[in-house]
Structure formats: structure tokens, C-alpha cells
Amino acid sequence: MEKLAKDGKTRAVAREVAANFKAWFERNFVNRRAGRIGDTSYSRAGRFDDRTGDWTWYSDAYGRAYYDYTEPLTPDEEAFLLSNPLILGQMVLGVTDLRGLRCLRRGLTMQANRLQQRSYRSRYYAKDNERRRRLAAERRKISRRTTLNPCPTPDMLREAFSRVGDSVEAKLRFGGMLHDLACYVDSCLRYDAKGNIVGRNAGIKGWLAENAPELHARYKTVMRYKALAMRLRQAAGVEDPVPTSTLLDNEDETATDRDETHIKYYAQESQDTWQKNGGGGEIRPQGSITRGRNVVHEMCAGCRNTLVDAFRRVDRLLDEYG
């Protein structure tokens, strides 16, 4: 067994020496852009790697910057070479050069970043799935959704969608309109004669296909705004029938009939809560509107006008308040 192991190591070393010699010969006599760093040959830089089914990590890195072959070794690169004697030997023998070394380090950094992103996604979706289960449990408690806002018209939705690039508030307002629209469309489950679920009614998607085809063509993008508004409502603790637009209105605005309806609704809810608690304490609106406005202000303060940053902000608020 020991002899077989030694023979295997000898053959591996022989293959490595042969590969390094081939790379050295190609680099010095055939193609100056060729070379070998570690166990990777970059003589085919920029081509498709048939073994991994992906573009090689050095595809556009080798020789892309003047810095790569003019600046001397940096201290961290020296430390990297001391901890990787194989690559140090390849540089001494002329199998590779500074460009190959820096190209390799960029590739390793990209691989580390991909692993970190994969780890972040797994942690994020584990947390997000828990949030979605809570939302689903809340939806199952509701036999019918309601809102105090009227059903938005196709023209209102088109105009709001045309302004989503103006600000984060515009994105939230458009998502809130879609959240209101969900109260006026039929998205109930469909059952067969045996009581099995066989599908769901068209809901928002069917309504958009019939009334606003240009929004239906961008259905996935449109529904991201609705998801943003729903997450904001969850962070703010706002429940039906209060619409999202109420959280975006300024407190010093003149009260409309709809605002008066909100006040009456919350006054009645507070009266019921006050009676259930034995009449103790001060009667207050169930502070969703005030808290929601504070959450909106905290979310929009310093937020870049992108959906990605808006989702990150509202996710942090969900962790804090949710």
C-alpha cells in the first residue's frame, strides 16, 4: 500500500512538473499571455471552460490594468506568496508573473464573495420564510380583506407607476394602491367536486391583463412594489382597513372624509378595547397610523431611490419592529 501511495504521489508530481514545463514553454516561446498559476492554466484566457461549464475566472482580468505589471509586490502579496510556495516557485521559474498572481487573487476574492452571497441568501430566506408564514397565518384569519380607499382605476395605476422612479414614497404609494386593489378582485381558491384545491381565481393578475395590459406585461416588477408596501405595513403594525396611503400623508394635511372615517374607526376600536379592559386607562387610537408614519420616515431617511435599498431598509425595520 505504501508503495502504491508513493507511486501515486510520484505520478502527481510528474504531471505537475510536466504541466509547469508546458506552460513555461508556451509562455516564453509561443504566447506571452499564456501561463500557469497554481493548478490553473490561463493560456485559454477569455474562453469558455468546458470542464466547469462557466467562463474562466481570469477571462477579462489578465492584463486588464496597467497596474498589474508595473507596480511592485505589495506586503499582502508577499505574505500570500510565502504561504503558497508552489506559486512562489512558479513565479521564480517564470511560469507565471505578477499579472497572473493578481489575476488569481482577484479570482479567489470573487469566489469568496460568491460563497458569502450564497450564505447570506440562505440566512435571508430562512428569516424571510418565517415572515411569510406569519403573513400567511394572518391572511388565513381574514375571511375578506377590506380597505377604506376606493378601488384604483387603471389610469390611476398607470400614473402612479410612471412616477415610481421619483422617490421611495412614490414606490410605496404605488405598492399601496395595488394592496388596495387586492380588496376588490377575486383571488379565492377554486375547488373541484371532491373539495380538492385545483387553482385560484385570476386576482390582480387577471384584472391587470383586462384593464392595464402594459402593467400586466411587467407583472413581476409591479408586484415587487406591492410586496414592499406589505412589508412596510407589517413593520408598522398596520392592519385592514387602513390603507397604506394614510401612512404617507402628512400629519398637518387637511382632514378629508377618508381621514375622518379613519378617526371614527379607530375611536370605535379604542372604545371596544377600553371596555374589554374594564374601562381603565386613556382612550387612544390604536397607534398604527402614528407609528406607521414614524416607520415610513425612518425608512425613507437617507434611503437611496432604488428598490433594492428600500427592501433592505424595510427588512431592517422588520427585524427591529416586526
C-alpha positions in Angstrom: 0.0 0.0 0.0 2.8 2.4 0.9 4.5 1.7 -2.4 1.2 2.4 -4.3 0.8 5.7 -2.4 4.4 6.7 -3.2 3.8 5.8 -6.9 0.6 7.9 -6.9 2.4 10.9 -5.4 5.3 10.5 -7.8 2.9 10.4 -10.8 1.1 13.5 -9.4 4.4 15.4 -9.1 5.5 14.3 -12.5 2.2 15.6 -14.0 2.6 18.9 -12.2 6.2 19.3 -13.4 5.1 18.5 -17.0 2.2 21.0 -16.8 4.5 23.7 -15.5 7.1 23.0 -18.2 4.5 23.1 -20.9 3.1 26.4 -19.5 6.7 27.8 -19.3 7.5 26.8 -22.9 4.2 28.2 -24.2 4.7 31.4 -22.3 8.3 32.0 -23.4 8.2 30.8 -27.0 4.5 30.8 -28.2 2.2 33.2 -26.3 3.3 35.8 -23.7 -0.3 35.9 -22.3 -0.1 32.2 -21.5 1.0 30.8 -18.2 0.0 28.7 -15.2 -0.8 29.7 -11.7 -1.3 27.0 -9.1 -3.0 24.2 -10.9 -4.9 26.5 -13.3 -3.7 27.3 -16.8 -4.6 30.7 -18.3 -3.4 30.1 -21.8 -7.1 29.9 -22.8 -8.0 33.2 -21.1 -11.3 34.5 -22.1 -12.6 31.2 -23.5 -15.4 29.0 -22.2 -14.2 26.4 -19.7 -15.7 23.1 -20.8 -14.9 21.3 -17.5 -16.8 23.7 -15.3 -19.4 24.9 -17.7 -18.6 28.5 -16.9 -16.4 31.4 -18.1 -12.9 31.1 -16.6 -12.4 33.5 -13.7 -9.4 35.1 -15.5 -11.4 35.8 -18.6 -11.0 39.6 -18.6 -8.6 40.0 -15.7 -5.2 39.1 -17.1 -3.6 42.3 -18.5 -6.7 44.4 -17.9 -4.9 47.0 -15.8 -1.6 48.8 -16.3 -1.0 48.4 -12.5 -0.9 44.6 -12.8 2.6 44.6 -14.4 4.1 47.9 -13.4 3.7 48.1 -9.6 6.0 46.1 -7.3 4.8 43.4 -4.9 2.7 44.7 -2.1 3.2 43.4 1.5 0.0 41.3 1.4 1.0 39.8 -1.9 4.4 38.9 -0.4 2.6 37.2 2.6 0.4 35.3 0.1 3.5 34.0 -1.8 5.2 32.9 1.4 2.1 30.9 2.4 1.9 29.4 -1.1 5.3 28.0 -2.0 4.1 26.4 -5.3 3.0 29.8 -6.7 6.2 31.4 -5.4 8.2 28.7 -7.3 6.2 29.3 -10.4 7.0 33.0 -10.3 10.7 32.3 -9.8 10.8 29.9 -12.7 8.9 32.2 -15.0 5.8 30.0 -15.3 3.7 33.0 -14.3 4.2 36.7 -13.4 2.7 39.5 -11.4 -0.3 39.7 -13.7 -1.1 36.0 -13.2 -0.7 36.4 -9.4 -3.0 39.4 -9.2 -5.4 37.7 -11.5 -5.5 34.7 -9.3 -6.1 36.7 -6.1 -9.0 38.6 -7.8 -10.5 35.2 -8.8 -10.1 33.9 -5.2 -11.8 37.1 -3.9 -14.6 36.6 -6.4 -15.1 33.0 -5.2 -15.1 34.1 -1.6 -17.7 36.8 -2.4 -19.9 34.2 -4.1 -19.7 31.9 -1.1 -20.6 34.8 1.2 -23.6 35.8 -1.0 -24.8 32.2 -1.0 -24.5 32.1 2.8 -26.3 35.4 3.0 -29.1 34.3 0.8 -29.6 31.1 2.8 -29.8 33.1 6.1 -32.1 35.7 4.5 -34.6 33.3 3.1 -34.7 31.3 6.3 -35.7 34.6 8.0 -37.9 35.6 5.1 -39.8 32.3 5.1 -40.6 32.8 8.7 -42.0 36.2 8.0 -44.1 34.9 5.1 -45.5 32.1 7.3 -46.6 34.8 9.8 -48.2 36.8 7.0 -50.0 33.6 5.7 -51.3 32.9 9.2 -52.6 36.4 9.4 -54.3 36.1 6.0 -56.0 32.9 6.9 -57.6 34.6 9.8 -59.3 37.1 7.4 -62.4 35.9 5.6 -62.5 39.1 3.4 -60.0 41.9 3.1 -61.2 45.5 3.3 -59.8 48.9 2.7 -61.2 52.4 3.2 -59.8 53.5 -0.2 -61.9 53.2 -3.3 -60.8 50.8 -6.0 -58.0 52.4 -8.0 -58.7 52.9 -11.7 -56.4 51.8 -14.5 -55.4 55.4 -15.2 -54.5 56.0 -11.5 -52.3 52.9 -11.5 -50.6 53.9 -14.8 -49.9 57.4 -13.5 -48.6 56.1 -10.1 -46.4 53.5 -11.9 -44.9 56.3 -14.2 -43.8 58.1 -11.0 -42.2 55.2 -9.1 -38.7 56.4 -10.1 -39.3 59.8 -8.4 -38.9 58.7 -4.8 -39.2 55.9 -2.3 -42.6 57.4 -1.2 -43.8 57.1 -4.8 -42.8 53.4 -4.8 -44.7 52.8 -1.5 -47.8 54.7 -2.8 -47.9 52.6 -5.9 -47.5 49.4 -3.9 -50.2 50.6 -1.5 -52.6 51.1 -4.5 -52.0 47.5 -5.6 -52.6 46.4 -2.0 -56.0 48.3 -2.1 -56.8 46.7 -5.5 -56.4 43.3 -3.9 -59.5 44.0 -1.8 -61.7 44.5 -5.0 -60.6 41.5 -7.1 -61.4 37.8 -6.7 -58.4 35.7 -5.9 -60.2 33.0 -4.0 -59.2 29.3 -4.2 -61.1 27.1 -6.7 -62.2 23.6 -5.6 -63.4 20.6 -7.5 -66.3 18.4 -6.7 -64.3 16.4 -4.2 -63.2 19.5 -2.3 -59.6 19.5 -3.6 -57.9 22.8 -4.4 -57.4 23.0 -8.2 -56.4 26.6 -8.6 -57.0 30.2 -7.8 -59.0 32.9 -9.5 -57.2 35.5 -11.6 -57.0 38.2 -8.9 -54.7 41.2 -9.6 -53.0 39.5 -12.5 -56.3 38.9 -14.3 -57.5 42.4 -13.5 -54.3 44.0 -14.9 -54.5 41.8 -18.0 -58.0 43.0 -18.7 -57.7 46.7 -17.7 -54.0 47.6 -17.9 -52.1 45.3 -20.3 -49.0 47.4 -20.2 -48.7 46.8 -16.4 -49.6 43.1 -16.8 -46.6 42.8 -19.2 -44.4 43.9 -16.2 -46.4 41.9 -13.6 -43.3 40.7 -11.7 -41.9 44.2 -11.4 -45.3 45.6 -10.4 -45.8 43.0 -7.7 -42.5 43.9 -6.1 -43.9 47.3 -5.2 -46.9 45.6 -3.6 -44.5 43.3 -1.6 -42.6 46.4 -0.5 -45.8 48.0 0.8 -46.9 44.8 2.6 -43.5 44.6 4.4 -43.8 48.2 5.4 -47.3 47.6 6.8 -46.1 44.6 8.7 -43.2 46.6 10.2 -45.6 49.5 11.1 -48.2 47.1 12.6 -51.0 48.5 10.3 -53.9 46.2 9.6 -57.0 46.4 7.4 -59.0 48.5 6.6 -56.3 51.3 7.0 -54.7 51.8 3.5 -51.0 52.4 3.0 -51.6 55.8 1.6 -52.6 57.0 5.1 -49.0 56.4 6.3 -47.7 58.6 3.5 -49.9 61.6 4.2 -48.5 64.4 6.2 -50.0 64.9 9.7 -50.7 68.6 9.1 -52.7 67.9 5.9 -56.4 69.0 6.0 -58.5 66.1 7.1 -60.6 64.6 4.3 -63.7 62.5 4.7 -61.5 59.4 4.4 -59.3 60.7 7.3 -62.5 61.3 9.4 -63.5 57.7 8.6 -60.1 56.5 9.9 -60.6 58.6 13.1 -64.1 57.2 13.7 -62.9 53.6 13.0 -60.0 53.9 15.4 -62.2 55.7 18.0 -64.6 52.8 17.9 -61.9 50.2 18.1 -60.3 52.0 21.0 -63.7 52.2 22.8 -64.1 48.5 22.4 -60.6 47.8 23.7 -61.2 50.2 26.6 -64.4 48.4 27.5 -62.8 45.0 27.3 -60.1 46.2 29.7 -62.6 47.2 32.3 -62.7 50.9 31.4 -59.2 51.5 32.7 -56.6 53.8 31.1 -56.9 56.5 28.5 -58.8 56.0 25.3 -56.4 56.3 22.4 -56.4 55.3 18.7 -54.6 52.0 18.3 -51.4 53.9 17.4 -50.9 52.3 14.0 -51.1 55.5 12.0 -48.7 57.5 14.1 -46.3 54.6 14.4 -46.6 53.8 10.7 -45.7 57.4 9.8 -42.7 57.2 12.0 -41.6 53.9 10.4 -42.1 55.5 6.9 -40.0 58.5 7.9 -37.3 56.2 9.4 -37.3 54.1 6.3 -37.1 56.9 3.8 -34.4 58.9 5.7 -31.2 58.5 3.7 -32.6 55.7 1.6 -31.4 55.6 -1.9 -34.1 55.7 -4.6 -33.8 52.1 -5.5 -36.0 49.1 -4.8 -33.0 47.1 -3.5 -32.1 49.7 -0.9 -35.8 50.1 0.0 -36.2 46.4 0.6 -33.0 46.4 2.8 -34.3 49.3 4.8 -37.7 47.7 5.4 -36.1 44.4 6.3 -34.0 46.1 9.0 -37.2 47.7 10.3 -38.9 44.3 10.3 -36.0 42.9 12.4 -36.4 45.9 14.8 -40.2 46.2 15.0 -41.5 43.0 13.4 
